Each structure stands twice: as C-alpha cells, then as structure tokens.
Amino acid sequence: MVSVGAITNRPFILKINSPNMTVDGKVQKVDGDRGTTPILRSSRTLVPIRAIVEAMGGKVGWEARSRTVSLAANGQSVEMNINNKNFKANGGAKTMDTAPMIENARTYVPLRFSAENLNCQVDWINSTKENKKNSRKGNYPCDYFSYYKPLSIYLESFLPTEKIGNFSSGTNRGW
C-alpha cells in the first residue's frame, strides 16, 4: 500500500496492483478507467505518477520525442527519461537505482525517487506493502489524517480503532 500526502496534506493511499487510490477518504482511479496500478519491480515501487502528482496540486509533463517526464510540486521539479537512471532535480544531476519505464502504454516512475525529490517522504511497510509519503519533514504530533511525523498507519477502513505501526519508534507493530 502507498500513502501519499503533499501540498494539501490530504491523505492518499495506493495499493500495489490495485487500480484504485483513496484521496482524502474517497476512492478514485489511479489512472482513469485504464486499470493501471502501482507495481513492484526489483523491490522498488513504480507508479503511474500523473494522478498522484495532480492530486497533490502539482503538474506533470511528457515530452514524447525525448521520452522525458517532468514533475513539479511543493516548489520542486524533477525531470526523468525513460530507461535512464540519471535524472535532474531542481536542475541538478542525480542518479537513482531504478529507471522510469513504459509498460502497457503507461509511464511508471520510481515512487521513492520522485517523491523525495518533490520534498516528500516515503516509508515502506513490508507486511502490508504500504508506503507513507509526506510533504513535511521533522517530528510533529499527529493523528491518522495528518501527514506529519511520526506516522501512524491504520487499517484500510481509516477508523482509528487499530493502529498497526509507528515509524518514529521504528516498529512495525504497535505503538
């Protein structure tokens, strides 16, 4: 599962191999009616990024000739080329360990590299295949609608009845 938060600090939840995402408690399609889903490749989460960045209030661009994806959100910018591990973040050259790719006519980008370079945070919860993505850094008091650290992961229902993780203590179970 992938949880995303950004400019609006609204919670976003995506699941590996699911065409749906939850945005602020409401279910939406990740990529319209195409059935596109976040996927795992070589232990990395790749996502069809457009709906996620746009839901954050950001912008996504595609240059077909050069096969370049451009992302802008949170005052940050990222440019990535398909099948190339080198990318630009705010004009500076960087390298990631997984290249963006095209599968079934959809562009997938590595979640962690795109998120962190858009000033967001990604945390992986192995037992539920869940990522938490934040636009805020540091330690802040929070509840399950918040995107401040420490993060608390709740069951899919979003009811605060069973907390299953706290990232600030490094545990995967319990508070």
C-alpha positions, 0 to 999 in steps of 0.5 A: 500500500502507498500513502501519499500526502503533499501540498494539501496534506490530504491523505492518499493511499495506493495499493500495489496492483490495485487500480484504485487510490483513496484521496482524502477518504474517497476512492478514485482511479489511479489512472482513469478507467485504464486499470493501471496500478502501482507495481513492484519491480526489483523491490522498488515501487513504480507508479503511474505518477500523473494522478498522484502528482495532480492530486497533490496540486502539482503538474506533470509533463511528457515530452514524447520525442525525448521520452522525458517526464517532468514533475513539479510540486511543493516548489520542486521539479524533477525531470526523468527519461525513460530507461535512464537512471540519471535524472535532474532535480531542481536542475541538478544531476542525480542518479537513482537505482531504478529507471522510469519505464513504459509498460502497457502504454503507461509511464511508471516512475520510481515512487521513492525517487520522485517523491523525495525529490518533490520534498516528500517522504516515503516509508515502506511497510513490508507486511502490508506493502504500504508506503507513507509519503509526506510533504513535511519533514521533522517530528510533529504530533499527529493523528491518522489524517495528518501527514506529519511525523511520526506516522501512524498507519491504520487499517484500510477502513481509516477508523482509528480503532487499530493502529498497526505501526509507528515509524518514529519508534521504528516498529512495525507493530504497535505503538 
